Structures are given as structure tokens and as C-alpha cells.
Amino acid sequence: MAVVKTIDLVGVSSKSWRDAAQEALKEAAKSLRGIEAMDILDTSCTVEDNEISEYLTHVRIKFRIERS
């Protein structure tokens, strides 16, 4: 029997929402093993002087819990 755990993260990028999602995944992979999927939950951005300054992507990372 398997159990899948989830964590929510918000990736930030100055380039794009896709890059922000990739940043979140890259950071999660530093401490999690067995990442199986990622859902994009929301996107938003920060605006400064009527220009987009940061792209934010809220993701849910899914990974399998390993039992010994």
C-alpha cells in the first residue's frame, strides 16, 4: 500500500509563470525524494510602476512516502 503526501509551494521568477513553477519544483527536489507529480493551483504577479516585476506560481508537489 502506498501513501502520497503533498506540499504547497509558491515559486517566484522574474521571467514567467512556467519558470516560477520550475523554480518551486527544483527547490522541492533538494529535500524530497520520489516526486511524482505537480499541480498548478494558481498564478499571480507583483506589479511595480505598471509593469510585471515578479511572476508567482502556487504549486502542489506530490511525492510517495518511503517506508523502511
Contacts in CASP RR format, 6 or more apart in sequence:
PFRMAT RR
TARGET T0000
AUTHOR 0000-0000-0000
METHOD contacts of the structure
MODEL  1
MAVVKTIDLVGVSSKSWRDAAQEALKEAAKSLRGIEAMDILDTSCTVEDN
EISEYLTHVRIKFRIERS
2 64 0 8 1.000
2 65 0 8 1.000
3 64 0 8 1.000
3 65 0 8 1.000
4 36 0 8 1.000
4 62 0 8 1.000
4 63 0 8 1.000
4 64 0 8 1.000
4 65 0 8 1.000
5 62 0 8 1.000
5 63 0 8 1.000
5 64 0 8 1.000
5 65 0 8 1.000
6 60 0 8 1.000
6 61 0 8 1.000
6 62 0 8 1.000
6 63 0 8 1.000
7 28 0 8 1.000
7 32 0 8 1.000
7 60 0 8 1.000
7 61 0 8 1.000
7 63 0 8 1.000
8 41 0 8 1.000
8 58 0 8 1.000
8 59 0 8 1.000
8 60 0 8 1.000
8 61 0 8 1.000
9 24 0 8 1.000
9 27 0 8 1.000
9 28 0 8 1.000
9 58 0 8 1.000
9 59 0 8 1.000
9 61 0 8 1.000
10 20 0 8 1.000
10 24 0 8 1.000
10 56 0 8 1.000
10 57 0 8 1.000
10 58 0 8 1.000
10 59 0 8 1.000
11 20 0 8 1.000
11 21 0 8 1.000
11 23 0 8 1.000
11 24 0 8 1.000
11 27 0 8 1.000
11 56 0 8 1.000
11 57 0 8 1.000
11 58 0 8 1.000
11 59 0 8 1.000
12 20 0 8 1.000
12 23 0 8 1.000
12 54 0 8 1.000
12 55 0 8 1.000
12 56 0 8 1.000
13 19 0 8 1.000
13 20 0 8 1.000
13 22 0 8 1.000
13 23 0 8 1.000
13 54 0 8 1.000
13 55 0 8 1.000
13 57 0 8 1.000
14 53 0 8 1.000
14 54 0 8 1.000
14 55 0 8 1.000
15 55 0 8 1.000
16 55 0 8 1.000
17 43 0 8 1.000
17 55 0 8 1.000
17 56 0 8 1.000
17 57 0 8 1.000
18 57 0 8 1.000
19 55 0 8 1.000
20 43 0 8 1.000
20 55 0 8 1.000
20 56 0 8 1.000
20 57 0 8 1.000
21 38 0 8 1.000
21 40 0 8 1.000
21 57 0 8 1.000
21 59 0 8 1.000
24 38 0 8 1.000
24 57 0 8 1.000
24 59 0 8 1.000
24 61 0 8 1.000
25 35 0 8 1.000
25 38 0 8 1.000
25 59 0 8 1.000
25 61 0 8 1.000
28 35 0 8 1.000
28 61 0 8 1.000
29 35 0 8 1.000
32 61 0 8 1.000
32 63 0 8 1.000
33 63 0 8 1.000
33 66 0 8 1.000
34 63 0 8 1.000
34 64 0 8 1.000
34 66 0 8 1.000
35 61 0 8 1.000
35 62 0 8 1.000
35 63 0 8 1.000
36 62 0 8 1.000
36 63 0 8 1.000
36 64 0 8 1.000
37 61 0 8 1.000
37 62 0 8 1.000
38 59 0 8 1.000
38 60 0 8 1.000
38 61 0 8 1.000
38 62 0 8 1.000
39 59 0 8 1.000
39 60 0 8 1.000
39 62 0 8 1.000
40 57 0 8 1.000
40 58 0 8 1.000
40 59 0 8 1.000
41 58 0 8 1.000
41 59 0 8 1.000
41 60 0 8 1.000
42 57 0 8 1.000
42 58 0 8 1.000
43 55 0 8 1.000
43 56 0 8 1.000
43 57 0 8 1.000
43 58 0 8 1.000
44 56 0 8 1.000
44 58 0 8 1.000
45 52 0 8 1.000
45 53 0 8 1.000
45 54 0 8 1.000
45 55 0 8 1.000
45 56 0 8 1.000
46 52 0 8 1.000
46 53 0 8 1.000
46 54 0 8 1.000
46 56 0 8 1.000
47 53 0 8 1.000
END
